Amino acid sequence: MKKHFQNISKNKQHFSRLYTNLYTNAVKLPVLLPVFIGIITLTNCASIKKNATYVTPQSIQIKSGTTAQSPLTEAWQRSLIQLTKGIFFIENSEREAGIINISFDQTDPGQYVTCGNFTIKDRRLSGTRNVTYDPVSSIRFGKGFKTNGEKVTVIRSTQLYGKANLLFLERDTERTRVRVNILYTLVSKTQFKTGEEITDAINQSYSFTTANRFEGIDDVNNTKIICQTKGTLEKALLNTARRSTDLDEDEEEDI
């Protein structure tokens, strides 16, 4: 009988140690679990992170005025005729006031404006490469992969809207001073596509004029950005009032 109680005592000690071990491990498990989840989350973020470097656009002189070797009425009428042949919509024209107001939109903003250049990592299954693009351009590139293997793609589309004022001033009976000022509004939509589903989108607009450039934050890359005219459209609008034989005059002002 004594031996029987000794066996029972040993069994109690054994189960007591087993329960203690199970309790200790159970207490440790909740401590370890958040650490493990945290590692997964950080790894997931790192796998889709996109690093971008930015280069500002070069400062350039923009010609905002010219002289047409024609009387005011002739220069004004010539400009009006030429504008109807282009991408412009004439909103208002007043001969007595010497003004023409126009509007336009363009699906290829890079012809007329620039916001510098971003260089980003284009991550694909075939590998990673550097891609440099002007934020005014529409572009598509791979941002990376989530831990479940789904590809994250960035799809950026842009559109340029604008309004322009042309002012005609009589310099003398045979010459007309012409000035131009353009308000540009660049609208961008950046979508983030995970697998086949659009999971997020950022809409942004940048407004600037012939004389004043835009300086602000690009929401997609969270980086300072500068946008400005290339002067291409200003030159084209000024030329609508000039004859092909007109010569540039040195005293014309630049921005």
Buried (B, 14 or more C-beta within 10 A) or exposed (E): EEEEEEEEEEEEEEEEEEEEEEEEEEEEEEEEEEEEEEEEEEEBEEBBEBEEEBEBBEEEEBBBBBBBBBBBEBBBBBBBEBBEEEEBEEEEBEEEEBBBBBBBBBEEBBEBBBBBBBEBBBBEEEEEEEEEBBBBBBBEBBBBBBEEEBBBBBBBBBBBBBBBBBBBEBBEEEBBBBBBBBBBBBBBBBBBBBEEEEEEEBEBEBBBBBEEBBEEEBEBBEBEBBBBBBBEBBBBBBBBBBEEEBEEEEEBEEB
